[in-house]
């Protein structure tokens, strides 16, 4: 099993033809470095494909997911260049659910 301690979502789209070297270059450009046991998520411009790059401390893993219907719920460009996600938010994102409402963003403090 691959250990993932931190999950990062890149807001800017990535060309899904990109391989591990191109994805790694994007990670270094956007996040400053590829840290061990961190996962970096990218989507294409249409939002129906996602790639995940994981640095396991020895090498890198690159996985892809494509939706036949619908789109991944991705934040719009210009808001931030990257976002940290919780494991629960990642699970919701992969399923196409509103992951932004999980965690602190979904807390109700005023009635």
N, C-alpha and C positions, 0 to 999 in steps of 0.2 A: 504494500500500500504506500502511496506517495503522501508524505507529510506536508500539509499546508497550514502554516501559522497565520498568514495574512493574505487577504484577497484584495486585489486592486482592479478597478474598472477604468479603462481608458475611454474617454468620451469621444475622441476623434476617430473616425472610421479607418479601418485597415483593409487594404486590398487582400481578398481572401486567397489570391494566388501566392501570397507571401509565404516563404518557408521559415524555418526556425531562425536562420541568420537575420533575415529582414525583420521578423518579429522581435528578436533580441535587440537589434539596433533601435527599434521604436521604443522598447522598454527603457533602454539606457538614455535615449533622448528625452523621454517624457518623465521618467521617474528618477533619473540620475544614476541608477545602477540596478542590476538584477540581483536581488538578495536571495540567499538560500531559503528554501521553504516558503517562498512567496509565489502566488499565482497572479497572473496578469491577463485580464479579459479584454478582448477586442471584438467589435462587430463590423460588418460591412455597412456600406452607406444605406442599403435598403432595409437593414435590420433583420434579415431572415437567416443570417449565418453568423456564427460566433467562433472565435479561436481562443484557446486558453494556453498560455505558455507558463510552465512551472519549472522553477530552478530547484532541483532536489539536493543541491550541495555538491554534486559530482558532475552532473550534466543537465540538459534541459529536455523537457517533454513538451510536445506541441500537439494539442487535440483540437478537433473541429466538430461543430454540431450545426446541422442545417434543419430548418423547419420547413415542412412541405406546405403548411398553411400558417398564416399569421406572421407576426414579427415579435422579436424580443423587445421588451420594454426597456429602452435605452435613454439616458438623459440627453437633452439637446446640446448641441455644440455651443460653446461660448459661456456656459455656466461655470465649468471648472475643467481642468485638463485631466484630472483623475479623481476617483472616489474610492474610499475603503469600504468594503462590504463585509458583513458577518456571514458565517456559513449558512444561516437561515435565509438571508437575503440572496445568496448565490443559488440555493435550492429553488427559491421562488422565481428568480430570474430565468433559470434554465427551463422551468415549467411554463414561463410566459405570464406569471402572476405579477401583481403590482408590488414588487419588492421594496419600493421606496416607503411603503407604509409599515414595514416591519421595524422593530427596534425602537429607538428613541423618537423617530419621526411619527410613529403611530400612537404615542402616548397622549391621552386626553388629560389636560390639567385644569380646564375651566368648564363649568357647566352652564 
